Amino acid sequence: MTSQERTVAVLGAGTMGSGIATVAVRGGYRTLIHDLDDGRVARGVDAVRGFLAKSAELGKLTEEAAATASARIEGTTDLKDLAGAGVVIEAIYENMAVKKDLFGELDGIVGKDTLFHTNTSTLSVTGIAAGSSRPERVVGTHYCNPAPLMKLVEVADGRHTASWAHRATIEFLASVGKTTVVTKDRPGFIVNRFLIPWENSCIQALENGLGTKESIDAAVTGALGHPMGPFKLLDVVGMDIHQQVATRLYEQLRDPKFFPPPMVDRMVAAGDLGRKTGRGFYTYDDTRLFGS
Ligand SMILES: NC(=O)c1ccc[n+]([C@@H]2O[C@H](COP(=O)([O-])OP(=O)(O)OC[C@H]3O[C@@H](n4cnc5c(N)ncnc54)[C@H](O)[C@@H]3O)[C@@H](O)[C@H]2O)c1
């Protein structure tokens, strides 16, 4: 493999970007994580290193493997540093114009065979790819949160995605230990079509006093076998992200089950976004993007 093929660039050092960067370094790739300022880049790099250190502490990785993977992450605020990347994975704000502009800008920086992956939850892959002069290499890859722990990635081609780019994407995801399901470029892909209405109904159950956050979480983990209850999960996802994703799906699908319940707006207005702000449904001393 050439060094270009072994280098991954992740755009956005937030919840998903740092999770995806963790997946890439653990999979053996030198990984550059990019964000708008040094503080956000440093927070993303810390999240990657923190997750690896915790994995070693829990015996899920050897100390040596964690140290080797940690050494593969680098941060930057300069897009030009991404020139050598074989795969660019975009995980920035869920905003069509910003994502399109970024892919357009990258056209002039990366090589012609570089794959462009977008981790959008609700936007059209075809629409994002239209920002690039080479839409044939743009593929939707929707990771589940927390990305280092969840095995599945949904893969959705845009209208102009080339079959080589699709195949290379599946191979890349297998190389970092992910399983894939292929879906269509439609709002919410498969997972969010089910997950968002379900999360909304859990929030409504809490608002209606059916149980406490603890009892509803316990009911879901105990009876349905989910690894995390809905409120623990929403605290990881971020209430701002849930609000955006749910609202966008409602706008596109016109189905009220996607519309976020009023408690979501109140929590966002109060800044109770979840783990990243130290308080959501629960409170956290550790505001790392994905702690224990
Ligand atoms: N949070 C989830 O559960 C989840 C799950 C799957 C997919 N997604 C999708 O992943 C993407 C990122 O979501 P997130 O939860 O990580 O958001 P986040 O707010 O935690 O992080 C986004 C990061 O992108 C950075 N950013 C914004 N514009 C940028 C630019 N032009 N260049 C570089 N960096 C830029 C921001 O500074 C921020 O650090 C969104 O498209 C979202 O829909 C989120």
The ligand as a MOL file (V3000), in Angstrom:
LIG
                    3D

  0  0  0     0  0            999 V3000
M  V30 BEGIN CTAB
M  V30 COUNTS 44 48 0 0 0
M  V30 BEGIN ATOM
M  V30 1 N -23.8400 12.8670 16.9320 0
M  V30 2 C -24.3080 11.7510 16.3620 0
M  V30 3 O -24.8550 10.8650 17.0390 0
M  V30 4 C -24.1500 11.5190 14.8820 0
M  V30 5 C -24.2620 10.2080 14.3890 0
M  V30 6 C -24.0490 9.9740 13.0250 0
M  V30 7 C -23.7690 11.0440 12.1730 0
M  V30 8 N -23.7020 12.3220 12.6760 0 CHG=1
M  V30 9 C -23.3360 13.4040 11.7440 0
M  V30 10 O -21.9380 13.6680 11.8910 0
M  V30 11 C -21.6630 15.0480 11.6170 0
M  V30 12 C -20.9570 15.6740 12.8090 0
M  V30 13 O -21.7700 15.5400 13.9550 0
M  V30 14 P -21.1630 15.6630 15.4260 0
M  V30 15 O -22.1800 15.1140 16.3400 0
M  V30 16 O -19.7710 15.1340 15.4500 0 CHG=-1
M  V30 17 O -21.1070 17.2810 15.5650 0
M  V30 18 P -20.2020 18.1470 16.5620 0
M  V30 19 O -20.9160 19.4530 16.6700 0
M  V30 20 O -19.8420 17.3760 17.7920 0
M  V30 21 O -18.8340 18.3600 15.7350 0
M  V30 22 C -18.7770 19.0560 14.5070 0
M  V30 23 C -17.3770 19.6360 14.3850 0
M  V30 24 O -17.2230 20.1250 13.0400 0
M  V30 25 C -16.4480 21.2940 13.1130 0
M  V30 26 N -16.6140 22.0750 11.8750 0
M  V30 27 C -17.6740 22.8020 11.4900 0
M  V30 28 N -17.4350 23.3400 10.2620 0
M  V30 29 C -16.2030 22.9320 9.8910 0
M  V30 30 C -15.3920 23.1460 8.7360 0
M  V30 31 N -15.8240 23.8980 7.7270 0
M  V30 32 N -14.1880 22.5380 8.6880 0
M  V30 33 C -13.7480 21.7590 9.7030 0
M  V30 34 N -14.4780 21.5180 10.8340 0
M  V30 35 C -15.6880 22.1130 10.9180 0
M  V30 36 C -16.9490 22.0190 14.3560 0
M  V30 37 O -16.0320 22.9810 14.8100 0
M  V30 38 C -17.1390 20.8400 15.3310 0
M  V30 39 O -15.9700 20.6010 16.1020 0
M  V30 40 C -23.0210 15.6840 11.2680 0
M  V30 41 O -23.1890 15.6270 9.8770 0
M  V30 42 C -24.0140 14.7480 11.9760 0
M  V30 43 O -25.2950 14.7810 11.3740 0
M  V30 44 C -23.8510 12.5810 14.0150 0
M  V30 END ATOM
M  V30 BEGIN BOND
M  V30 1 1 1 2
M  V30 2 2 2 3
M  V30 3 1 2 4
M  V30 4 1 4 5
M  V30 5 2 4 44
M  V30 6 2 5 6
M  V30 7 1 6 7
M  V30 8 2 7 8
M  V30 9 1 8 9
M  V30 10 1 8 44
M  V30 11 1 9 10
M  V30 12 1 9 42
M  V30 13 1 10 11
M  V30 14 1 11 12
M  V30 15 1 11 40
M  V30 16 1 12 13
M  V30 17 1 13 14
M  V30 18 2 14 15
M  V30 19 1 14 16
M  V30 20 1 14 17
M  V30 21 1 17 18
M  V30 22 2 18 19
M  V30 23 1 18 20
M  V30 24 1 18 21
M  V30 25 1 21 22
M  V30 26 1 22 23
M  V30 27 1 23 24
M  V30 28 1 23 38
M  V30 29 1 24 25
M  V30 30 1 25 26
M  V30 31 1 25 36
M  V30 32 1 26 27
M  V30 33 1 26 35
M  V30 34 2 27 28
M  V30 35 1 28 29
M  V30 36 1 29 30
M  V30 37 2 29 35
M  V30 38 1 30 31
M  V30 39 2 30 32
M  V30 40 1 32 33
M  V30 41 2 33 34
M  V30 42 1 34 35
M  V30 43 1 36 37
M  V30 44 1 36 38
M  V30 45 1 38 39
M  V30 46 1 40 41
M  V30 47 1 40 42
M  V30 48 1 42 43
M  V30 END BOND
M  V30 END CTAB
M  END
